[in-house]
Amino acid sequence: MNPSILVVYRPAAGRYTAQFRAVVAAAAELGVASVVLLPTGWEAPEAEGLPQYRADLDDTAAVRAAVDSIVAEHRIERIFPLFEGDVLPASRARRDHGIPGLTPDQALNFRDKNVMHRRAEELGVRVARSCRPDTVTAVAEFAGQVGYPVVVKPYAGWACGNTYRVDDRAELDRVWDEMGDDRHEYRVEEFIRGAEFHVDSLFQRGEVVFEQLSQYTYSVLEYRDEPGGTISRKHDLTPREQRILELNAVVLRGFGLSTGVVHAEFFLLDDGEIVFGEAGARAGGGSIVPAVEAGRGINLAGEWCRLELDPDHRPAARLGPEVGTEYLSSGEYGTITAITSAAELTALEGVLDADVWKRVGDVLAPPTASNDVLGWYVCEGTDFEDVKARFKTVRDSFRVETGA
């Protein structure tokens, strides 16, 4: 059998289509075929011509059984899960068949926030104070110690789904009722106030071969109230920003990463202290991958594939100007009757790329997660403030009209 890779791909998350294509193309360049594992019942036109298998991707046993069938028919060299929720099942399938890559023990460092924060503390990296929500009284006592607000979040969640900022005891009681008897799936953290950064990096054999620091222009937990943007920090880094990159390498090595791609988040406090937020062993979500591609000339998902398959590969990234990306959002709700197109956005000065996920006829409802948006765009500028100013220009040009 010829060598192949297995890509675990969810077409429903349209933001992963470009990543899927990049991984398949990178493998093909290296003479390696691609096999696709899709969710049961889903079709993916972009996977046409490739061997396709299906399973309930939310059922780890079903995923492992599907991989059993796949490896019986294909010589799988690597497994590439593109979505956060597929990282741990993929690691278990690797272990089942001796496929190189992230092991379950290592994957837990990137998926379980209880494990993640404990391991970061062992590495000497500061994290938010936290507690288990065993009882509502325990949470109230914790809030009394650290002060409101506190954050209640799933220990294995993503994109701020089912994540709550709790500002007082009345809000705690309401959230407690919402969690119900699923509270064992949650954790509680102090609310960290500071500038939020993320580092998107590529590792090979335990060494950093690419890294980009970016700063959010908003609080990720306040996505309902603020447009979500992030701007690269490639030039004239401060000592504190450089320290974030250093801590990122400490954390990822300590988590057991050898070769792979990671999106990690950190907070920079006013007093200069740095607090680790979390890290996912996958390319950044939303428009982070196209923003890096526009600004640095590499696709993070494709480079991950090349690094796994070619031990001599090194990303040929350019430095370029500062680049920012922002989600497209609207305060309008109801059926869309008119919406600015991606072509109209890319015609604006400084806009490098854009994608509008919603169309006329779609129904807009209030967001429930930080990536529950209408699309995104990428633009360039001379520095952080210049890019941020361009955000406002593009935002003011984006129009959505709705009817009943």
N, C-alpha and C positions, 0 to 999 in steps of 0.2 A: 504493500500500500504506500502511496505517496504521502508526504507529510501534509498535515492540515492543521488549521486552528479552528477552535470553536468560539463563536461569538454569541453571547447571551444577549438578546436584543428585544426590546419592547417598543414596537412601532407606535403604540398609543402615545408615548412621550416623544412628540415630534422633534423636540430639541436634540434627540440623540441620533437622528437620521444622518446628519453630516459626520458624526463620530463613527457610525457604523460604516459608512462609505469609505472613510479615511483608513480604518483598520483593514478592511477588505482590500483596498488598493495597495496599502503598504505590504501586506502579506503577498499579494500577487507579484509585486515588484521583486520580491525575494524568492519567487518560485514556489510559494506555499499556498495551497488551496484553502478556501474558507467553507465551514459548515455553520449553519445558523440554527439556534434553538429559540423558538418563538413561543409566545403565550398561546395556550389552547384557543382555537377559534379565530386567531388573527392571521391576516395576510399582510405581506410586505412586498410591494412591487419592486422595491430597491434590492430585494434579495433574489429576484428572478434569476434562474439559471444555477443557483447554488443549492446544494443539498439542504433540505429543511426538515426540522423535527419540531414537535410541539409538546408542551407540558404545562401544567399549572405552575407557573414560576413562583407563586407564593407558597408552594408546598415543597419543602426541601426534599422530602422523600421522593416526590414525583420528579424533581430535577435530577436527583442522583440516579434514579431508574432510567430516565431518558439518556443521561450521559453514558450509562452502562451500554445501552443499545448503540449509541453513536460510536463509542470506542471499539465496539465489535466490528464496525464496518469501515471506520476511518482511523488513520494513525494520527491521533490528536497530539500535537506538540505543546500547545498552550491554550488556555481558556481566558477569554476577555469578557468580563461582565461590565457593561457600560453604565448600568443603573445601580445606585447605592444599595438597594435592597437585594441585589443579586450577588454581592461581594462574598458574603458568608457561605451561601449554598455552593457557589463556584469553588470556594476553597475546599469544601468537603468533597466535592467531586474530584478535585485535583488529588486529594489524599487517597481517595478510593483507587485511583489508577496510576499513582506515582508520577503525575504530571507536574513539572516544575512551576513554581509561582508561590503566591501567598498561601500559607498554611492556615488551617482553622484557628490555631492559637494566635497567629499574627493577625488574621482577619478580625478577630474579636477586639484587638486593640484599636481597630479603625471603625468598628460597628457599635460596640456596646459602650456607651458613654460612662458607665460606672467603671468598667475595666480601663477605658481610655484615660480617664482622669487619675485613677489610682496609679497607672503606669507612668504617666507624666510626672506625678509627684515623686515617684521613686527615682525619676531621672533628674530631680532637682528643679523642675519647672513649675511655676506657680499656676494654680487653677482656681476656679471659683469655689467657694465653700458650698457644701451641698448636704442634703439629708435624704433619707428614704421617706416616702409618704406613707408610712405604716398606719398612722392615724391622723385625723385632721388636727388634733391637739399637738402632735409632734411637729407638724408643719407650722402651726401658729407659733409654737415656742421657737422654732428655728427662725421664723420671720422676726420675732421679737429680738433675737440675738443679732441678726445681720441687718435688720431694717427692711421695711417694704421699699420698693417692690421686690418680689421674688419671681423666679421663672419656674414654671411647672412644664416639663417636657418629657416625651417618651425617651427611654434610655437608648432606643434603637431607631429613632425617627430620622426624618430628613426634610429639608425645605420648610422648616418651622411648622410643619403640619401637626395639629393637635398640641400646639405649644401656646402657653398662656403667660402673659405678664400679669401678675396679681398685685394690685396696688393697696389692698386693705383687707381686713378680715371679712367684710361682706362679700368681696369679690372671691376670696378664698372659699367661702362656703358655697358660692355658686359653681366655681370650678370643681370643687369636690363632688358636688352632685353630678356634674357632667362626666367625671371620671368613673363614678360608680364603683363597681367591683373590679375594674381594670387598673386600679391604682398600683398594682405590683408591676405594671409596665412603664411606670413613670419614675422620674427623679425630680428633686427640687434643688434649685441653685440660687445663690445670691445674684442680684442683677448687677452686672459689671458696667460701670459708666466709663467710657473712654473711646478713643478713636479705634474703629474696627478695621483690621487689615486681613488680607488673605494672601497666602503664598501658594502658587501653582508650580509644582516642581516635578522633574523627572530624575529618577535614580537608575543607576546601573551598577550592579555588584556593590551596593552600599555607598556609592559615591554620587554626589549631586552633579548632574551633567547639564541641567537647565533649571533656572529658578526665576520667578518673577514675583516681586512684591507689588501688591495693589492695595489701595485704600477705598473702603466704602464711603459713599457720600451721605449715608443715612444709617440709622440703626436697623439691623436686619429684623429685629423683633417688632419694629414699628412699621412693617410693610403696608399695613392698612391705611396709614396716615401719610406716608412719604413715598415718592417715587424711588425706585431702587437703582442706584448707580454705583459703579466702581471704576477707579482710575488708576492706571499703572504708575508705579514709582520706580523709574529706571535710572533717573539722573539725579545727582547731588543728594544721595541718601544721607540722612542724619545718622549719627552714631546709634541712636535708639532704633531707627529703622534697620540698620545693618545688624543690630543685635537680634531683631526678629528673625532674620534669615539664618543667623547662627543657631538660634533656639529651634527653628524649624528642622534643621539638619540633626540636631540632638534628639528631638522627639521621634523623627521618622526612623533613624537608625535604631533608637531604643525600642521602637515598636516592631522591629524585626524586618523592615523593608529592605529588600536587596535590589530588585529591579522592578520598576513600576512608575505609576503616575499618582500624585496625591494633591488634593486640594485641602489646605489647612487654614484655620482661622485663629487670629490672635487679637488681643486688645492692648492698646498702649494707653496707660493711665496718665493723668496729668503730672503725677510725681515721677514719671519715667519708668515705673514698673511695667513689666510685660506679663500678661496673663494668657495662657493657652486656652483656646475655646474648644475646638474639635478638629478632627481630620478625617477625610474620606479617601479610601484607596481607589480613586477613580478620577477621571478628568472633571474639572469644575462644571457645574450645571449652568442652566440658563444660557447666557451669551458669552460666558468666559472663554470657551474654546475659540469661537470666531473672533473675539477681541484679541486673544493672544496671536491667532493666525494673522490678523490684520496688522498687528503691531510688531510681531517678531518673525513672521514668515514661516512658522511651523504649526502643524496641527498636533495638539497634545495627544490625542487618541492614536493618530497614525504613528507618532514618534514612540509611543509606548509599545506598539506592535513591533516596530523596527528594533528597538532596544532589546526586546525579549528574544527576537529571532536572530539578530546579528550582534554578536558580542563585541564587534569592532566598530559599531555604529556610534556616531556622536551627532547630536542635533546641530544643524547649521543655522542657528538663529541669528538674526540681525538685531541691532539695538533699536534703531528707529526713534520716532518722536513718542511723546506720551500719548497713550490711547485710552479712551474711556468707553464704557458701555453702560447703557441704562435700559431698564425695562420700560415698555410702553404700557401705560395704565390710563384709566378713565374713571371719573366719578359718575358716569352715566350707567344706568342699568335698564335692562329691557332688551328688546329685539333690535339689533343693529340695522339701521337704514342707510348709513353712509359711514365710511371709514377711510382715513388716509392710507394709501398703498405703500409698500416697500419701495417701489420705484420713485414715488414722490419724495420719500425721505432721503434716498441716496442721491437725489438731485440737489439736495441742500449742500452748501459749502461745508467742507470738512467731514461730511458723513462718508464713511468708508464702506459700510455694509448695513443691511437692515433685513428684518424678517417680521412680517405681521401675521400672527397665527389666527386671528379672527377675521371673519368675512361677513358681508351683508347677509342677514338672516340668522346669524348666530345670536344666542341670548346671553347677555352679560348679567352676572350675579355678583354679589360681594365676594371678595377673595377669601379663601380659607387657608392658603399657604403662601409663602413668600415667592413662589414661582408661578402662582395663579395669576397670570398677566395676559396682555394682548399681543406681546411680541417684544422686540428689542431693536436697538441700533448700536452701531459702533462709530465713534468719531475720533479725530485726532486734534492735538493742540500743542502749544509750546511748553506748557507746564500744567500742574494740577489745577490751578485757578482758571487758566484759559480753557481747559477741557470742561470744567464745571460750568463756565459761562456758556459754552457751546451747548451743553445739555439743555439749558433754559431755552435757547433759540429753537432747538429741535422740538422740545416739549410743547412750546407755544405753537408750533406748526402742525402738530398732530391733532387731528379732529375726529371725534366719534359722535355720531348722531343716533339716537335710539327712539323707538316708538313703543307703544304699549304692548 
